[in-house]
């Protein structure tokens, strides 16, 4: 499993561990100081001996590269914050299929709907929200009058519910 941290942070950790060993610390001590296993420090020291400093350099992140760049993801966040109506939908509800269409229109990139959710949650920090549903015919003033007359002891809670 890949450890936590960016590639740059991991390279700094490798270089620091090897420097500690060169300063006279044991591999076990160096491992504890940088937060890794003794086996990793041993491998890094060996890499330094066989490959030179190139053995400690950045390692490419495994997996397929991202299709949208960080700048495009920021732009997507700005587009989403304008609301769905600004992009031609009848209400301001963003759904994964709608975001998928927006990405295709704007960036020319096609994603699977399930992956769009991952982009929204993990990269943009959006969370799923359930819109509040109320009848269009609802008459708030009549409801309030009814509550006052029929149930004068009921009080509203901070969340809009009722209690006695």
Short mmCIF file of the C-alpha atoms (twelve columns), coordinates in Angstrom:
data_MODEL
# 
_entry.id   MODEL 
# 
loop_
_atom_site.group_PDB 
_atom_site.id 
_atom_site.type_symbol 
_atom_site.label_atom_id 
_atom_site.label_alt_id 
_atom_site.label_comp_id 
_atom_site.label_asym_id 
_atom_site.label_seq_id 
_atom_site.Cartn_x 
_atom_site.Cartn_y 
_atom_site.Cartn_z 
_atom_site.pdbx_PDB_model_num 
ATOM 1   C CA . UNK A 1   0.000   0.000  0.000   1 
ATOM 2   C CA . UNK A 2   1.303   3.463  -0.871  1 
ATOM 3   C CA . UNK A 3   2.025   5.571  2.222   1 
ATOM 4   C CA . UNK A 4   0.260   8.865  2.903   1 
ATOM 5   C CA . UNK A 5   1.708   12.017 1.396   1 
ATOM 6   C CA . UNK A 6   2.574   13.560 -1.922  1 
ATOM 7   C CA . UNK A 7   5.409   12.202 -4.029  1 
ATOM 8   C CA . UNK A 8   7.562   15.169 -2.936  1 
ATOM 9   C CA . UNK A 9   6.917   14.473 0.756   1 
ATOM 10  C CA . UNK A 10  7.776   10.797 0.316   1 
ATOM 11  C CA . UNK A 11  11.023  11.672 -1.463  1 
ATOM 12  C CA . UNK A 12  11.944  14.061 1.383   1 
ATOM 13  C CA . UNK A 13  11.271  11.247 3.849   1 
ATOM 14  C CA . UNK A 14  13.527  8.847  1.929   1 
ATOM 15  C CA . UNK A 15  16.325  11.423 1.755   1 
ATOM 16  C CA . UNK A 16  15.990  12.278 5.467   1 
ATOM 17  C CA . UNK A 17  16.122  8.611  6.505   1 
ATOM 18  C CA . UNK A 18  19.269  7.967  4.443   1 
ATOM 19  C CA . UNK A 19  20.885  11.146 5.824   1 
ATOM 20  C CA . UNK A 20  20.169  9.974  9.387   1 
ATOM 21  C CA . UNK A 21  21.842  6.617  8.660   1 
ATOM 22  C CA . UNK A 22  24.880  8.444  7.218   1 
ATOM 23  C CA . UNK A 23  25.034  10.591 10.382  1 
ATOM 24  C CA . UNK A 24  25.484  7.420  12.413  1 
ATOM 25  C CA . UNK A 25  21.975  6.484  13.468  1 
ATOM 26  C CA . UNK A 26  20.914  2.863  13.080  1 
ATOM 27  C CA . UNK A 27  18.370  1.994  10.408  1 
ATOM 28  C CA . UNK A 28  15.840  1.214  13.129  1 
ATOM 29  C CA . UNK A 29  16.340  4.628  14.760  1 
ATOM 30  C CA . UNK A 30  16.083  6.399  11.397  1 
ATOM 31  C CA . UNK A 31  12.893  4.463  10.605  1 
ATOM 32  C CA . UNK A 32  11.291  5.559  13.877  1 
ATOM 33  C CA . UNK A 33  12.321  9.178  13.290  1 
ATOM 34  C CA . UNK A 34  10.760  9.402  9.823   1 
ATOM 35  C CA . UNK A 35  7.796   7.107  10.548  1 
ATOM 36  C CA . UNK A 36  8.430   4.075  8.357   1 
ATOM 37  C CA . UNK A 37  9.660   0.493  8.669   1 
ATOM 38  C CA . UNK A 38  13.289  -0.527 9.120   1 
ATOM 39  C CA . UNK A 39  12.967  -2.576 5.929   1 
ATOM 40  C CA . UNK A 40  12.137  0.558  3.936   1 
ATOM 41  C CA . UNK A 41  15.202  2.371  5.286   1 
ATOM 42  C CA . UNK A 42  17.337  -0.644 4.416   1 
ATOM 43  C CA . UNK A 43  15.957  -0.651 0.858   1 
ATOM 44  C CA . UNK A 44  16.573  3.107  0.482   1 
ATOM 45  C CA . UNK A 45  20.183  2.809  1.680   1 
ATOM 46  C CA . UNK A 46  20.708  -0.046 -0.784  1 
ATOM 47  C CA . UNK A 47  19.101  2.011  -3.597  1 
ATOM 48  C CA . UNK A 48  21.441  4.901  -2.790  1 
ATOM 49  C CA . UNK A 49  24.452  2.568  -2.970  1 
ATOM 50  C CA . UNK A 50  23.399  0.926  -6.254  1 
ATOM 51  C CA . UNK A 51  21.548  3.709  -8.127  1 
ATOM 52  C CA . UNK A 52  22.968  6.812  -6.494  1 
ATOM 53  C CA . UNK A 53  20.677  9.714  -5.618  1 
ATOM 54  C CA . UNK A 54  18.415  8.686  -8.509  1 
ATOM 55  C CA . UNK A 55  17.232  5.791  -6.332  1 
ATOM 56  C CA . UNK A 56  15.712  8.246  -3.844  1 
ATOM 57  C CA . UNK A 57  13.963  10.503 -6.372  1 
ATOM 58  C CA . UNK A 58  10.240  10.905 -6.932  1 
ATOM 59  C CA . UNK A 59  8.427   7.741  -7.794  1 
ATOM 60  C CA . UNK A 60  5.545   8.140  -10.257 1 
ATOM 61  C CA . UNK A 61  2.121   7.729  -8.701  1 
ATOM 62  C CA . UNK A 62  0.588   4.430  -9.805  1 
ATOM 63  C CA . UNK A 63  -2.670  4.420  -11.703 1 
ATOM 64  C CA . UNK A 64  -4.169  6.184  -14.643 1 
ATOM 65  C CA . UNK A 65  -3.471  9.924  -14.807 1 
ATOM 66  C CA . UNK A 66  -6.379  12.285 -14.233 1 
ATOM 67  C CA . UNK A 67  -8.222  13.425 -17.332 1 
ATOM 68  C CA . UNK A 68  -9.270  16.809 -15.918 1 
ATOM 69  C CA . UNK A 69  -6.419  18.987 -14.720 1 
ATOM 70  C CA . UNK A 70  -6.528  20.725 -11.339 1 
ATOM 71  C CA . UNK A 71  -7.368  24.003 -13.115 1 
ATOM 72  C CA . UNK A 72  -10.247 22.343 -14.961 1 
ATOM 73  C CA . UNK A 73  -11.548 20.873 -11.693 1 
ATOM 74  C CA . UNK A 74  -11.487 24.353 -10.132 1 
ATOM 75  C CA . UNK A 75  -13.353 25.682 -13.171 1 
ATOM 76  C CA . UNK A 76  -15.904 22.880 -12.819 1 
ATOM 77  C CA . UNK A 77  -16.447 23.890 -9.176  1 
ATOM 78  C CA . UNK A 78  -17.060 27.490 -10.267 1 
ATOM 79  C CA . UNK A 79  -19.520 26.366 -12.949 1 
ATOM 80  C CA . UNK A 80  -21.391 24.197 -10.460 1 
ATOM 81  C CA . UNK A 81  -21.608 27.033 -7.934  1 
ATOM 82  C CA . UNK A 82  -23.575 29.097 -10.487 1 
ATOM 83  C CA . UNK A 83  -26.379 26.550 -10.219 1 
ATOM 84  C CA . UNK A 84  -28.003 24.179 -12.669 1 
ATOM 85  C CA . UNK A 85  -30.406 26.831 -13.988 1 
ATOM 86  C CA . UNK A 86  -27.481 28.850 -15.295 1 
ATOM 87  C CA . UNK A 87  -26.643 25.867 -17.491 1 
ATOM 88  C CA . UNK A 88  -30.109 25.270 -18.905 1 
ATOM 89  C CA . UNK A 89  -31.880 22.980 -16.438 1 
ATOM 90  C CA . UNK A 90  -35.293 23.827 -15.003 1 
ATOM 91  C CA . UNK A 91  -34.226 23.737 -11.353 1 
ATOM 92  C CA . UNK A 92  -31.016 24.205 -9.370  1 
ATOM 93  C CA . UNK A 93  -30.660 20.535 -8.460  1 
ATOM 94  C CA . UNK A 94  -27.279 19.054 -9.453  1 
ATOM 95  C CA . UNK A 95  -27.353 15.328 -10.145 1 
ATOM 96  C CA . UNK A 96  -24.470 13.170 -11.320 1 
ATOM 97  C CA . UNK A 97  -26.003 12.733 -14.787 1 
ATOM 98  C CA . UNK A 98  -26.344 16.518 -15.104 1 
ATOM 99  C CA . UNK A 99  -22.761 17.107 -13.973 1 
ATOM 100 C CA . UNK A 100 -21.634 14.441 -16.463 1 
ATOM 101 C CA . UNK A 101 -23.352 16.385 -19.280 1 
ATOM 102 C CA . UNK A 102 -21.807 19.662 -18.063 1 
ATOM 103 C CA . UNK A 103 -18.302 18.106 -18.096 1 
ATOM 104 C CA . UNK A 104 -18.882 16.767 -21.622 1 
ATOM 105 C CA . UNK A 105 -20.144 20.163 -22.872 1 
ATOM 106 C CA . UNK A 106 -17.420 22.222 -21.229 1 
ATOM 107 C CA . UNK A 107 -14.308 20.066 -21.411 1 
ATOM 108 C CA . UNK A 108 -15.171 17.474 -24.061 1 
ATOM 109 C CA . UNK A 109 -14.414 14.660 -21.624 1 
ATOM 110 C CA . UNK A 110 -16.763 11.738 -21.067 1 
ATOM 111 C CA . UNK A 111 -16.988 10.212 -17.590 1 
ATOM 112 C CA . UNK A 112 -19.125 7.399  -16.224 1 
ATOM 113 C CA . UNK A 113 -21.881 8.712  -13.939 1 
ATOM 114 C CA . UNK A 114 -20.482 6.838  -10.921 1 
ATOM 115 C CA . UNK A 115 -17.081 8.458  -11.395 1 
ATOM 116 C CA . UNK A 116 -18.660 11.931 -11.493 1 
ATOM 117 C CA . UNK A 117 -19.788 11.356 -7.887  1 
ATOM 118 C CA . UNK A 118 -16.179 10.611 -6.903  1 
ATOM 119 C CA . UNK A 119 -15.011 13.842 -8.514  1 
ATOM 120 C CA . UNK A 120 -17.713 15.830 -6.712  1 
ATOM 121 C CA . UNK A 121 -17.071 14.291 -3.300  1 
ATOM 122 C CA . UNK A 122 -13.328 13.598 -3.190  1 
ATOM 123 C CA . UNK A 123 -11.892 16.382 -5.333  1 
ATOM 124 C CA . UNK A 124 -14.393 19.215 -5.018  1 
ATOM 125 C CA . UNK A 125 -15.629 18.488 -1.483  1 
ATOM 126 C CA . UNK A 126 -19.318 18.512 -2.401  1 
ATOM 127 C CA . UNK A 127 -21.761 16.406 -0.394  1 
ATOM 128 C CA . UNK A 128 -25.068 14.820 -1.358  1 
ATOM 129 C CA . UNK A 129 -28.034 16.923 -0.346  1 
ATOM 130 C CA . UNK A 130 -31.687 15.951 -0.379  1 
ATOM 131 C CA . UNK A 131 -33.897 18.819 -1.505  1 
ATOM 132 C CA . UNK A 132 -36.794 19.720 0.756   1 
ATOM 133 C CA . UNK A 133 -40.077 18.837 -0.897  1 
ATOM 134 C CA . UNK A 134 -43.249 20.791 -0.268  1 
ATOM 135 C CA . UNK A 135 -46.506 20.938 -2.142  1 
ATOM 136 C CA . UNK A 136 -46.826 23.872 -4.543  1 
ATOM 137 C CA . UNK A 137 -50.363 24.436 -3.323  1 
ATOM 138 C CA . UNK A 138 -49.171 24.826 0.272   1 
ATOM 139 C CA . UNK A 139 -50.537 27.971 1.952   1 
ATOM 140 C CA . UNK A 140 -48.148 28.924 4.760   1 
ATOM 141 C CA . UNK A 141 -50.381 31.635 6.254   1 
ATOM 142 C CA . UNK A 142 -53.368 29.258 6.555   1 
ATOM 143 C CA . UNK A 143 -51.162 26.554 8.096   1 
ATOM 144 C CA . UNK A 144 -49.828 29.005 10.680  1 
ATOM 145 C CA . UNK A 145 -53.342 30.166 11.571  1 
ATOM 146 C CA . UNK A 146 -54.493 26.549 11.904  1 
ATOM 147 C CA . UNK A 147 -51.569 25.768 14.215  1 
ATOM 148 C CA . UNK A 148 -52.292 28.741 16.460  1 
ATOM 149 C CA . UNK A 149 -56.012 27.938 16.738  1 
ATOM 150 C CA . UNK A 150 -55.937 24.134 16.904  1 
ATOM 151 C CA . UNK A 151 -52.625 23.511 18.675  1 
ATOM 152 C CA . UNK A 152 -51.633 26.565 20.688  1 
ATOM 153 C CA . UNK A 153 -49.285 24.534 22.935  1 
ATOM 154 C CA . UNK A 154 -47.101 23.310 20.046  1 
ATOM 155 C CA . UNK A 155 -43.812 25.119 19.705  1 
ATOM 156 C CA . UNK A 156 -41.411 24.950 16.815  1 
ATOM 157 C CA . UNK A 157 -38.031 23.342 17.373  1 
ATOM 158 C CA . UNK A 158 -34.862 24.923 15.927  1 
ATOM 159 C CA . UNK A 159 -34.998 22.452 13.017  1 
ATOM 160 C CA . UNK A 160 -38.578 23.286 12.092  1 
ATOM 161 C CA . UNK A 161 -40.180 20.296 13.757  1 
ATOM 162 C CA . UNK A 162 -42.764 20.518 16.495  1 
ATOM 163 C CA . UNK A 163 -42.890 19.489 20.124  1 
ATOM 164 C CA . UNK A 164 -45.403 19.845 22.900  1 
# 
